[in-house]
Every structure is written in structure tokens, then in C-alpha cells.
Amino acid sequence: MFKIKITLPGAISGIGPAISGLALAVGLYTTVEITLQDGDDLIVETEGEGAGRYAMGLRHPVALAMMRVFQRQEQAVTGLHIRVQNHIPPDSGLGSEAAFWVAGVVGAANLLDLRQPRMALLEMAARMSKLPDSVAASMLGGLGATLLEDDTFIQRTLPTAPQQLIMVLPTLTTYPTNPQPERVLLADAHANLNRIPLLTEAFRSGDLNLLEQVLADRLHAPHFTAHIPGYDHVVEMARRAGAKAVTLAGTGPALIAFAERDHRKIATVMELAFENSGVPSRSWVLPLDTQGVVVSIAGTP
């Protein structure tokens, strides 16, 4: 029996003023096991966060990514059992779908024994998913900068100091997918662009005082946070408890907070602040992931 086990971290795309292009890998994981078996059946089983959210069979992102790789290579593989154990909440700004696409591409490449370099597989997953920054962080770990435009694909991993962050996810009945305006003020665009180099330096050095000064996003965060009940109250209480900086995880609704100490205490305070606003929530204290995708293979195809 030939089995591939793929473990990938979550990824926060669009951190603070870097609303696209930068992504940070965090220690929430999804594990995908792909087993080659006799027969022609494709079986997809899901457990954990978002189980049942995607249609099974070929419509699940893992299976869809695999089939696209098979088609590109003009090969067919039948008899697959795909088991997904997911700990990354979907629709939260934490990159669960990007992890699925990476798992599918990496799994298919190993089944076909393509022996392609990691960057070639990364570009393949980025183009298929249309989630280049999240895909890069999930595959490579750490903090990454990614550009995907037409025939151009550029990716660089940037240095980051080890640290933990607080993640709080409110449970909302409705949340917009794209409330951003088509036009923005030039002054707001300048404010964001001016902060991005300092943002990367704050992560490199682990300087939370600098991070506090440059994490504000004036382009898209206000349009999303307006739909999170109690957002301002939660941020205020997090700061009072010791958080240096708080922002959305990507487009949210998860929030991320950075602090020098008392991470669990701050997480609890943020949950209570959401509760006071009538919103249930969950929290995690997570390390940054610096490893990215981990693959283990048992047996021969």
C-alpha cells in the first residue's frame, strides 16, 4: 500500500498594511493522507474544522488540485482514498483552502514521481488556487513575499524572529466576503505603502514596539471590522491586558494580537470582551511556523 502524509500550516495573508503579497505561516495545521488503492473509486473523508463544508469527491480542493496535476501530465490515477484532518478554521482569514491546494499538488507530484523542485510545485499551486501568498506561506513556512502577475512569479522568504501570537475567532452568523470600495484615497494608499518596509523589519527583529506603530491598515481593515460586533471594545481590552498590537487575520473575522508575555491571559480577555458584545468566540496561542509543508511516504506506488 502506497500512502502519502502531508502536513501544512495555516497562513495569514495580508497582514496589517500589507493587504496582499505578504503572508505569515502559523501553527495551526491540516493533515492530508492520500492512499493509493485497488479499484477506480475516489473516496474523500474529512474531519475537524469545516468537515462537510466542501462537496466530496472531485469537488474537494485537495482532489481538484490532484486532478489538475494529473491532467497537466496527461496521466490518470484511479483508486484514491483521501483523508483530511483539518485544524484550520475555514472562512476565517487563516488559509485553510490554500493548504488544501498545496496538499493536492504535492500529493499528486509524489504519486507521479515528478521530482520537480519545490518552487515549481509552489508556482503550480499558486496559479491553480489564485491564492499565491497564502500558498507560499503554507508550503515554505515563515513570512513570505509573493508576486503573481501573468507570466511573472516571484517568491522570497523573509527573516522572522521566533514569537507567539494570539488568535481569536468570533462566531458570526454573517460576514461579508468583499466589502471594499473600488477606489481608495491616495493618502490612505501612501500610509499603507510607507509602513510595509517597517513592518517587515518589525518581524525580522521581533520589535513589538515597532510593530505596534506600523501595523495599522487604512485601506481594507475598516471595511471588514465594521461587520465584527464589539471589535473596538475587544481591541481596547486586549491592549489593556498587555497586547502591543491587534489586527485582522487577513480579511478576518479572526483577530491576531502580538504581545511580549501573558498570551493566554490576553486571549481570555479578548474572548470575554467578545462575550460582553454578545458574540461567542474561540482562541489559540500559536507559534509562527517556520517549516512549512512536511511530507512522509510509506510503501511504493
N, C-alpha and C positions, 0 to 999 in steps of 0.2 A: 504494500500500500504506500502510495506517494502522498505525503502531506506537507503543506507549507503553512507555517505560522508567522503572521505578520502583526507586529505591534507598533502603533503610531500614536504620537502625542496630539493633543488639541493645539489649535493655533489661533491667536488673536490677531486679526488683520485690521489695519487702520488704527493705530494707537495714538490717541490724542490728536495733535495737529497733522500727523502723517496719515491722512484719511485713506490712502491707498499706497501700495508699494512696499510698505514695511509690515512685517508680521513677526510675532513672538510666540515660540513654542512653549507650552505649559504642561505640567504634569498631570493631566487627565488623559486617559488612554482608551483606545479602541483596539481590540484584538480580533483578527480575522484568520480563521483556519480554513484552508482550501484543500480538500481531499479528492484525489483522482480515483474514480471507482468504475466498476464494470457497468455496462448499460449506457443508455442515452439520456438519463434523467438529469435535470439541473435542479438541485434542491438548495434552497436558501433558508436558513434559520436565523432568527435574530433574538437577542436577549439584551436586557438592560435598557439604557436610555433610548427612547424613541422606538422601541420594539413595535413592529406593526405599522410604523408610520409610512414606510415605503412599500410599494407593491412588491410582491415576491417574484421570484424568477428573474427574467431578463431585465425587469424594470428597476431592480435594486441597483444603486450606483456601483457597488462592487462588481456585480455581474455584468452590468452595462459596460464598465471600463474594460473588463476582461474581454468581452466580445469584440469591442472595438480594436483592441490589440490583435486578437486573432484575425480579424478582417484585414488589418493593415499588413499582416504577414501572410495573408491568403492561406491560412491554416484553420482547421476546425478541431476543437477538443470537446468531446462528449463525456458524459458521466462525471459530473462535478457535484460535490457537496460543499457548500459554503456556509460556515457558521460564524456569525458576527456577535461578539460580546462587546457592547459599547458602553463606555462610561462618560462619554462627552455629550452633554445635553444638546439636542438639535435646536435650531432656531433661537440661538442664544448669543451668537457672536463668537463662538468657541471653535468653529471649524470642523464640525463632525462630518459634513459632506465632503470636504476636501480630503479628510483622512480616508473616507471610503474610496474615493477616486484613486488615491495613491496606492491603497491596498490592492485594488483591482489591477492596476498597471503593473505593479511589482509582482503580484501573483502570476499574472499571465506571462510576464517575461521569464519567470523562473520555470513555469510549466513548459514553455517553448525553448528553454535554454538559450535565450537570445544573447546573453553575455554582453549586453550593452552597458556602457558606463552610466553611473548614477545620474549624471547631468542630462543624458539623453532621455532616460526614463522620466526625469523631472519635467523636462520640456514637453514630453508627450502627455503627461498628466495635466500640466498647466493648460495646454491647448484644448484638451478634451473637456476639462471641467470649467474653463473660463474663471478659475479661482487661483491665479498664479502665485500670489503672495502667501495665501494660506497653504497651498500645496507645497511650496518650497519650505516653509517652516515645519510642516508636518514631516516631510521627508528628511530634512537636514538638521532640524533642531535649532535652538538658539534664536537670535534675531537676524532676520534676513531682509534684504532689499531686492526687489524683483521688478523687471520691466518686460512686458509682453506687448508688442505692437507689430502687427502684420508679420513680417519675416524676422523681426528682431526679438531675441530672447536673451536677457541678461540677468544673472543672479549672483549676488555676493552675500556671504555670511559675515555679519559684523560682530565684533567682540562684545561680550556682555559679562558683567560681574555677577557671581552667584548671588541669588537672593530669593526670597519667598514673596508671594503676593497673596492678597485676599480676594477671593471671588465670591460674589453674592448674586444669586439669580432669583429675581422676583417671579412669581407665578401670575401671569397676566392673561385675562380672557381674550383681549385683543391687543395687537401691536402692529404698527404699520411696517410694510416692507421697504418702502422708499418714499418718505415724506419730504425729501429735499427739494428745494426750488431749482429750476433750470438755470437761474442766474444768481450770482452772489456779488457782494460788494468787493471792489478791488482792495479796499483797506483790510477786509477780513481775510482775503486770499494772501495778502502780504504778511499779515500777522501769523498765519499758519506756516507759510514758507520760511519765515525768519526763524521760527522755533525748531524746525526739523533737524538742522545740524547740531543744535544744542541738545535736542532730545537723544540723538544717537550717542553723544558724549556722556550724557547722564547715565545711560545704560552701560556704556563701556566702563565707566569709573565707579558705578554704583552710588553716585552722588544724588541722594534723595532730595537734598535741598535744591539742587539744580532742577531735578525732575519736577518738583513742586512748582517751579517758576515757569516751566516751558510746556507743561502737559495740556494746557487749555486748548480746546478746539473751537474756533468760531464759525466754521463752515457747516458742519453737519450735526454735531452733537446737540445743539439747541433744538433742532427739529425732531430728534428722537426722544430726548429726555422730557420733552413736553408731554409725552404719552406714557411716562412712568410715574404713577401716583406716588407722591412723597419723595421724589428724587432729591430735591434741595434739602429736605429735612434729613434724609439718610446721609448725604454728603457732609452736612454740618455735624451730625453726631459722630460720624467716622473721624472727622478732624479733631473733635473734642476728645475722642478716645485715643488719639495718637497717630492717626494716618497722616502721612505727608502729602499725598496726592490721591485723588479719586477721579476716575473717568469711566466711560463706557468701554466694554469689551467689543471692539468693532462697532457694529451698528446696534449692539445690545440685544435684549434688555439687560444682560448680565453687566454688573459693575465690577471693576477691578480697583483695588486700593493698594498703595505701597506704604510700608512702614518699617521703621528700624527695629521694632520689638512689639510684643503684645499682639501678635497677629490673630490668635484665636479670640482674644478679648474684643478686638475691633470687629471681627466677623460677627460675634454675638451681638454687639451693639448695633451693627447695621441691620441684622435680622430683626431685632426689637424695634428699630426705627421704622422698618417697613411694616411690621405688625401694627404699630401705632397709626400707620396710614391706611390700615385695612387691607394690606397686601401680604400674603404668605410668601416666604422665600426660603432658599437653601443657601448654605455657604460652604466653601472649601478654603483651606490654606494650602497653597500649591508652590512647589519649586519651579523654577524655569527648567525646561528640558533642553539639554544640550546634545543629546544623542540622535534624536530623530528616529527614523524607521529602524526596527530590528527584525531581522528575518532568520528563521530557523527552518531547516528542511530535513525531513526524515524519509528514507526509502529512495527508490529510483523510479522515474516515470516510465 
